[in-house]
Amino acid sequence: MPSRRAHCSISRAAAHPRGFAAFLALLTLLLAGCTADEPGRLRAGQPFPQLRLSGLDGSVLETGSLAGKVLVLNVWATWCPPCRREMPGLQRLADAAAGRGIVVAGLTVDRDLNLAREFLREAKVAFPNYADPDMAVANAALQVVGFPETFVVGPDGRLAARLVGERNWDAPEMLGALEALARGEPARIR
């Protein structure tokens, strides 16, 4: 079976004419060898930033309050086809992981939050979702390089994995790896 690692690498800025020049400059840097592992970029093993996220439902999540749990934070957008495709799998993961020390959450970068809410309702996605319409968290704190991008944070508050592109979140091996991480064991999350 072919790997399903598709992702949307075009930034929202590139979708607008005035952002096209910035997009071309970014593309040039990427083609010149700039990678997600460049110095200064959040990498596995580093402390995950303390974030305060506003929920689409009015709730607030302080990531620091999840100490002792695994956080699977998926950064997505409705305009990203791979993001939309992987949402049902994330919901199945959230259902399977309930009560196992694993928290699944989404962070939409959509400007139109009603559109994001509508998509989640139609897709029957019930896990908590938060909003970053100006992409301040995605760009500054997380330095997202593509969509979807998922950050897996261990119970110790350190980044365990940073995954760009669509994944099969409800695969048994994914749940097994996340459960191992929740128990404090080494886990290979891909």
Helices and strands as residue ranges (DSSP letters): G 13-15, G 17-19, H 20-31, E 52-55, E 60-62, G 63-66, E 70-76, H 81-97, E 102-108, H 113-122, E 129-131, H 136-136, I 137-141, E 149-153, E 159-164, H 172-182
